[in-house]
Each structure stands twice: as C-alpha cells, then as structure tokens.
Amino acid sequence: MGVNDKELREPRKGDVEAPNVKLLDGSTLDSAGPHNGASRPVVLDISQSSTRVSLTVPDKKAAKIRRYDVDWLRVYLTFNVLFYHAGTTYQTGFGIQDMTSDFAAILMPWLLNWPMQVFFALAGVGTYFSLRSRTWTEFMKERSLRILPPAVVGMLIFQPTAEAATYFCAGTWPGLGEFLKGYVFTANLKVEGPYWFIEYLYLYSFLSLPLFLGLKKTTPPRIDLSSRRTQVIFYSILVVGVPILFFIMDQLFLSSELLSTMIFMTYRDPFTTWLVYIFGYLTAWCYDIQLGLDKFAWVWTALGTITTVGYISCMELTTSTALVTAGFWWSMCWYLQLAHQAWFHKLFQNKTNKFLVWATEAFFPINVIHPVLLTWIEYCFFCLISTFPRSIALRWTSMLALTMLASFIMYQYVCYPFRPLRFLIGLGTRPPAVKPAPKPNQPTSNEQAAADSSSNKVVPSGIAA
C-alpha cells in the first residue's frame, strides 16, 4: 500500500468511497499529511490492481494536522526580524539612530519587506487550519484574545516608552504631560512602528472572513499540473501576473492622496499584503497550489536572486527611475516569498523537535517584547556608554545578541510563568504548552494504572489509584 504526497487532496468524481478502511496490522490510515476537507484519496493495491478510494477522516483528526514547515519558517523569519531590528540604529525614523551607513540603507528595506510578506502568507495558512475546527465566532474570539491585547499594549505602552528613550538620548525630553499630549494628538497613536503587523493581521482576518467562510463550504478545484496548458496558465499567473498586479496596486496607492493618508495605512500599499494573506490561505485550501510551488522551487530562488540584484543595482544607480525600482522591488518580494514557502515545505514538512515546540509558541511574544527592549538597550549603550564599538559588523551582532538574550529572559522568566502577562503578550488565555515532566524514577499515572491492573492490585475505597 502506498500513499503519494501528491494525492493528499480532495477526491474527484468517480472515486470509490471506502470509510473505515483498516490496514493488515489492525491500525487505521492516519491523516499524516495536509489535505482538504474531511476525506482524502489514496491508492490501495488490491490483487495487483490499483483502485482509488476516498478515506473519511474524522474532523477531530483533521483538526490535529500540523504543518511543521510553517512553524520552521516562522522561527526562521523571527530571527530575520530580530536581526533587522538590531540594525535600526542605522535607519532614520526607528529607534535611536546613532550612525549612518549606505550599505545598511539598502540592506534594511530588503531585510524587512519580503520576510513580512512571508509572515502574512503563513498567517493565511494558519487561518485555514484554525477555521477548520472553529466557527467564525470562535475564530474571531480567538483572534481577538490573542492579537488585540499585544496590539493595545504595544500601541499604548511599548511604543511611547520606546519613543521616550529617543527623547532622553537626544536630551530633548519635554516632560511627561507634553510628551503624552504630543503622542496622542500628533497622529502618533496609529498603526506604525514595530507593531503595525499585529494590527494589520487582525484587520485582514476580519475583512477576509466572508471569503474564507465561502471557501470553507466549497470543494477545492483540481489543478492538474501534468497538463501543459494548465502549467502555462498556472505559472504565467505566478511568474508574471502577480508581480504586475502588485506593481499596479502600489502605483495606484501612492497616487491616491486619500488612501495614502488614512490613519490605519502607514505601510506602503497594505493591499498587497492583504492579497498575500489570502494567497497563503489558498495554498492550504487547495493543496495543489502548494505542490505547484514546490515543483518550481529552484525557479523561484533564481528569480528572487535576479530581481534582488536588479533592485540593488537600481538603488546604486542614480539614473534608474522609480518605476523600474518598484518593478524590481515587488517582483523580488514575491519570488522570495514563493521560494521560502516552497523550500521549507519540501524540506521541513514532517520534521519537528523540542526546540520547535518551544519556539512555535515563543516567536510571537518575543516579537512583541523585542522592540521596546531594543530601544532601551540602545539608549543605555549608545547614550550612556560612549565606548561601544563603532564597527558596523561588531555593533550589529553585539546588539542582536544582547537584545535576543534580554527578550528570552523577559519572555521565559518574567512573562511566561504568569497568565495575565501571557495574555498581554499574545498567548491568549491558554495555560503553558509544556507541562512539567515527572520526577525521575517516578511512574506516570498511566504507567501506575497499568502496573496495578497487571498485578491485580486491590485499591482501598476512597484512595485514588
């Protein structure tokens, strides 16, 4: 009996229904791979003939499916974001700017935008699996309890605290009253700074919900990539169509004075990240899309490299136009997103370990905690200690190591042990994921019960076994 990863999709017309199929060893076929709906077709070899059947998988089992490649990619991108934050001292408008660097001026936008675009795609994948086991009211309640608290804390506490450090460093502290008045009434209280991603994610979840609920009731289409005509259409859309669409939307957004000045739209063209969020959902809803990305992983990598070189060249050349730079920019972000989705799915789909279990829960809170700790550590070292190294490489890596260590300590030993603080940093109301291990040489409750049963031990009434 063989199960092909490419067969983990919805059954087609003509498939034979065979719920409750058991293997020769008495076990049932597990829903090991990602698939859609409550059933998936497999190939059973019966009497040297191949028969396609559709196995009905209970909703409880389907809800337990986990894409470990998504978790690994989130962890990787989290480190990328922390690395970006550590270099913001070279970027105007964020944190404490102590030095300037032409190299950092080109590298910093590259470090930020395509990783955040991948984050939105992964959020779409997570939304698909979340909605499979929840009603829309349960989904929005879970999103509200997890996303809104860190958004509010970040906007009302972390962000003004970080801005206060920049005033102290510059020696221009206006006083608490004037600072709060300026922060609230000069449009600083909006979606900006390091917490814009959280607010955007909640907004996209709400606006996309009618579409996702409609897709939830619809059987995904079969995309047969063995057909040359289907291949041409599918990859033409991904290679040419989407980058052109992103470029057009970007130019329309920049040319619209109304859209570009709306209070919740401070990130360049938020509509593209909204589409990326929806695309991430579609890759999980229609698994053939993800398989199509995997098939051309090297192509996305090559295109991402070429467009990155084109973007850097445009930034270096004073004769390049803004339109050409924008064209390379959106193509680069899109191709790098597809490359990372494809490679991580190919390499890490079924790989997990204890570190991933911890990091999957920790990546979001650490992203919330890191920016404010970064700003104050920058203040201590750049403004109070004048002997901090001036070398870009040493300065960047030192700041990364210090802030990562501080964020880990804050998360693991200050916030994580206390439920109210876990709630404020984005862990919702759930208890800690990792339960304490039993003491050495002390059997678990299940082992003790099995031992009592095998020895026919009589337990006195009133005493728990």
Solvent accessible surface area in square Angstrom, and as a share of the most:
residue,aa,sasa,rsa
1,M,109,0.49
2,G,41,0.39
3,V,65,0.37
4,N,79,0.41
5,D,58,0.30
6,K,122,0.52
7,E,25,0.11
8,L,8,0.04
9,R,22,0.08
10,E,31,0.14
11,P,34,0.21
12,R,108,0.39
13,K,208,0.88
14,G,72,0.70
15,D,29,0.15
16,V,82,0.47
17,E,109,0.49
18,A,25,0.19
19,P,66,0.42
20,N,136,0.70
21,V,37,0.21
22,K,136,0.58
23,L,58,0.29
24,L,193,0.96
25,D,115,0.60
26,G,49,0.47
27,S,51,0.33
28,T,64,0.37
29,L,34,0.17
30,D,83,0.43
31,S,10,0.06
32,A,82,0.64
33,G,7,0.07
34,P,7,0.04
35,H,3,0.01
36,N,3,0.01
37,G,39,0.37
38,A,42,0.33
39,S,20,0.13
40,R,6,0.02
41,P,2,0.01
42,V,0,0.00
43,V,45,0.26
44,L,19,0.10
45,D,92,0.48
46,I,91,0.46
47,S,107,0.69
48,Q,190,0.84
49,S,60,0.39
50,S,83,0.53
51,T,49,0.29
52,R,67,0.24
53,V,8,0.05
54,S,0,0.00
55,L,11,0.05
56,T,72,0.42
57,V,7,0.04
58,P,77,0.48
59,D,106,0.55
60,K,166,0.70
61,K,78,0.33
62,A,5,0.04
63,A,48,0.37
64,K,163,0.69
65,I,19,0.10
66,R,126,0.46
67,R,14,0.05
68,Y,65,0.25
69,D,4,0.02
70,V,8,0.05
71,D,4,0.02
72,W,45,0.16
73,L,3,0.01
74,R,43,0.16
75,V,27,0.15
76,Y,85,0.32
77,L,0,0.00
78,T,10,0.06
79,F,103,0.43
80,N,16,0.08
81,V,12,0.07
82,L,7,0.03
83,F,55,0.23
84,Y,15,0.06
85,H,14,0.06
86,A,0,0.00
87,G,0,0.00
88,T,0,0.00
89,T,2,0.01
90,Y,10,0.04
91,Q,50,0.22
92,T,108,0.63
93,G,81,0.77
94,F,39,0.16
95,G,25,0.24
96,I,11,0.06
97,Q,75,0.34
98,D,50,0.26
99,M,34,0.15
100,T,109,0.63
101,S,17,0.11
102,D,128,0.66
103,F,131,0.55
104,A,0,0.00
105,A,58,0.45
106,I,27,0.13
107,L,38,0.19
108,M,1,0.01
109,P,35,0.22
110,W,59,0.21
111,L,9,0.05
112,L,35,0.18
113,N,22,0.11
114,W,5,0.02
115,P,0,0.00
116,M,14,0.06
117,Q,5,0.02
118,V,0,0.00
119,F,12,0.05
120,F,0,0.00
121,A,0,0.00
122,L,4,0.02
123,A,9,0.07
124,G,0,0.00
125,V,3,0.02
126,G,21,0.20
127,T,0,0.00
128,Y,11,0.04
129,F,37,0.15
130,S,17,0.11
131,L,1,0.01
132,R,50,0.18
133,S,63,0.41
134,R,82,0.30
135,T,74,0.43
136,W,137,0.48
137,T,71,0.41
138,E,88,0.39
139,F,0,0.00
140,M,22,0.10
141,K,132,0.56
142,E,53,0.24
143,R,25,0.09
144,S,30,0.19
145,L,60,0.30
146,R,59,0.22
147,I,6,0.03
148,L,68,0.34
149,P,16,0.10
150,P,0,0.00
151,A,5,0.04
152,V,70,0.40
153,V,17,0.10
154,G,0,0.00
155,M,48,0.21
156,L,97,0.49
157,I,97,0.49
158,F,39,0.16
159,Q,22,0.10
160,P,11,0.07
161,T,49,0.29
162,A,16,0.12
163,E,36,0.16
164,A,11,0.08
165,A,0,0.00
166,T,42,0.24
167,Y,81,0.31
168,F,81,0.34
169,C,40,0.24
170,A,74,0.58
171,G,66,0.63
172,T,82,0.48
173,W,85,0.30
174,P,64,0.40
175,G,25,0.24
176,L,117,0.58
177,G,55,0.53
178,E,106,0.48
179,F,13,0.06
180,L,85,0.42
181,K,122,0.52
182,G,25,0.24
183,Y,9,0.04
184,V,66,0.38
185,F,157,0.65
186,T,87,0.50
187,A,55,0.42
188,N,45,0.23
189,L,57,0.28
190,K,52,0.22
191,V,18,0.10
192,E,47,0.21
193,G,26,0.25
194,P,30,0.19
195,Y,5,0.02
196,W,24,0.08
197,F,28,0.12
198,I,8,0.04
199,E,30,0.13
200,Y,3,0.01
201,L,16,0.08
202,Y,50,0.19
203,L,57,0.28
204,Y,5,0.02
205,S,0,0.00
206,F,120,0.50
207,L,77,0.38
208,S,2,0.01
209,L,11,0.06
210,P,99,0.62
211,L,81,0.40
212,F,0,0.00
213,L,47,0.23
214,G,38,0.37
215,L,26,0.13
216,K,90,0.38
217,K,178,0.75
218,T,73,0.42
219,T,90,0.52
220,P,17,0.11
221,P,78,0.49
222,R,86,0.31
223,I,34,0.17
224,D,59,0.31
225,L,23,0.11
226,S,97,0.62
227,S,40,0.26
228,R,185,0.68
229,R,183,0.67
230,T,36,0.21
231,Q,40,0.18
232,V,86,0.50
233,I,84,0.42
234,F,21,0.09
235,Y,18,0.07
236,S,54,0.35
237,I,96,0.49
238,L,8,0.04
239,V,43,0.24
240,V,79,0.45
241,G,33,0.32
242,V,21,0.12
243,P,10,0.06
244,I,92,0.47
245,L,82,0.41
246,F,3,0.01
247,F,54,0.23
248,I,84,0.43
249,M,40,0.18
250,D,0,0.00
251,Q,51,0.23
252,L,114,0.57
253,F,8,0.04
254,L,89,0.44
255,S,89,0.57
256,S,31,0.20
257,E,141,0.63
258,L,134,0.67
259,L,53,0.26
260,S,46,0.30
261,T,97,0.57
262,M,61,0.27
263,I,107,0.54
264,F,64,0.27
265,M,18,0.08
266,T,60,0.35
267,Y,31,0.12
268,R,101,0.37
269,D,0,0.00
270,P,5,0.03
271,F,54,0.22
272,T,0,0.00
273,T,3,0.02
274,W,65,0.23
275,L,60,0.30
276,V,0,0.00
277,Y,0,0.00
278,I,28,0.14
279,F,27,0.11
280,G,0,0.00
281,Y,2,0.01
282,L,50,0.25
283,T,0,0.00
284,A,5,0.04
285,W,26,0.09
286,C,2,0.01
287,Y,3,0.01
288,D,5,0.02
289,I,21,0.11
290,Q,1,0.00
291,L,22,0.11
292,G,0,0.00
293,L,0,0.00
294,D,17,0.09
295,K,112,0.48
296,F,62,0.26
297,A,2,0.02
298,W,187,0.66
299,V,56,0.32
300,W,0,0.00
301,T,45,0.26
302,A,51,0.40
303,L,42,0.21
304,G,0,0.00
305,T,79,0.46
306,I,109,0.55
307,T,12,0.07
308,T,20,0.12
309,V,88,0.51
310,G,11,0.11
311,Y,7,0.03
312,I,71,0.36
313,S,46,0.30
314,C,14,0.08
315,M,85,0.38
316,E,110,0.49
317,L,105,0.52
318,T,137,0.79
319,T,120,0.70
320,S,36,0.23
321,T,78,0.45
322,A,84,0.65
323,L,103,0.51
324,V,72,0.41
325,T,25,0.14
326,A,5,0.04
327,G,25,0.24
328,F,68,0.28
329,W,24,0.08
330,W,8,0.03
331,S,19,0.12
332,M,0,0.00
333,C,1,0.00
334,W,3,0.01
335,Y,14,0.05
336,L,20,0.10
337,Q,0,0.00
338,L,0,0.00
339,A,6,0.04
340,H,29,0.13
341,Q,9,0.04
342,A,0,0.00
343,W,55,0.19
344,F,30,0.12
345,H,4,0.02
346,K,98,0.42
347,L,91,0.45
348,F,61,0.25
349,Q,22,0.10
350,N,114,0.59
351,K,115,0.49
352,T,67,0.39
353,N,74,0.38
354,K,184,0.78
355,F,109,0.45
356,L,2,0.01
357,V,82,0.47
358,W,72,0.25
359,A,6,0.04
360,T,23,0.13
361,E,16,0.07
362,A,1,0.01
363,F,25,0.10
364,F,18,0.08
365,P,0,0.00
366,I,18,0.09
367,N,29,0.15
368,V,1,0.01
369,I,3,0.01
370,H,0,0.00
371,P,3,0.02
372,V,15,0.09
373,L,33,0.16
374,L,0,0.00
375,T,5,0.03
376,W,77,0.27
377,I,30,0.15
378,E,0,0.00
379,Y,37,0.14
380,C,55,0.33
381,F,55,0.23
382,F,23,0.09
383,C,43,0.26
384,L,117,0.58
385,I,77,0.39
386,S,106,0.68
387,T,118,0.69
388,F,21,0.09
389,P,42,0.27
390,R,147,0.54
391,S,60,0.39
392,I,62,0.31
393,A,72,0.56
394,L,99,0.49
395,R,3,0.01
396,W,11,0.04
397,T,73,0.42
398,S,29,0.19
399,M,2,0.01
400,L,17,0.08
401,A,63,0.49
402,L,64,0.32
403,T,0,0.00
404,M,67,0.30
405,L,105,0.52
406,A,29,0.23
407,S,0,0.00
408,F,71,0.30
409,I,81,0.41
410,M,65,0.29
411,Y,2,0.01
412,Q,46,0.20
413,Y,142,0.54
414,V,64,0.37
415,C,10,0.06
416,Y,30,0.11
417,P,70,0.44
418,F,114,0.48
419,R,127,0.46
420,P,96,0.60
421,L,63,0.32
422,R,7,0.03
423,F,60,0.25
424,L,70,0.35
425,I,7,0.04
426,G,0,0.00
427,L,1,0.01
428,G,8,0.08
429,T,79,0.46
430,R,105,0.38
431,P,79,0.50
432,P,55,0.34
433,A,62,0.48
434,V,92,0.53
435,K,169,0.72
436,P,128,0.81
437,A,88,0.68
438,P,77,0.48
439,K,149,0.63
440,P,121,0.76
441,N,164,0.84
442,Q,101,0.45
443,P,67,0.42
444,T,54,0.31
445,S,91,0.59
446,N,122,0.63
447,E,100,0.45
448,Q,65,0.29
449,A,53,0.41
450,A,63,0.49
451,A,53,0.41
452,D,17,0.09
453,S,83,0.53
454,S,93,0.60
455,S,74,0.48
456,N,128,0.65
457,K,121,0.51
458,V,132,0.76
459,V,53,0.30
460,P,80,0.50
461,S,114,0.74
462,G,88,0.85
463,I,111,0.56
464,A,100,0.77
465,A,94,0.73
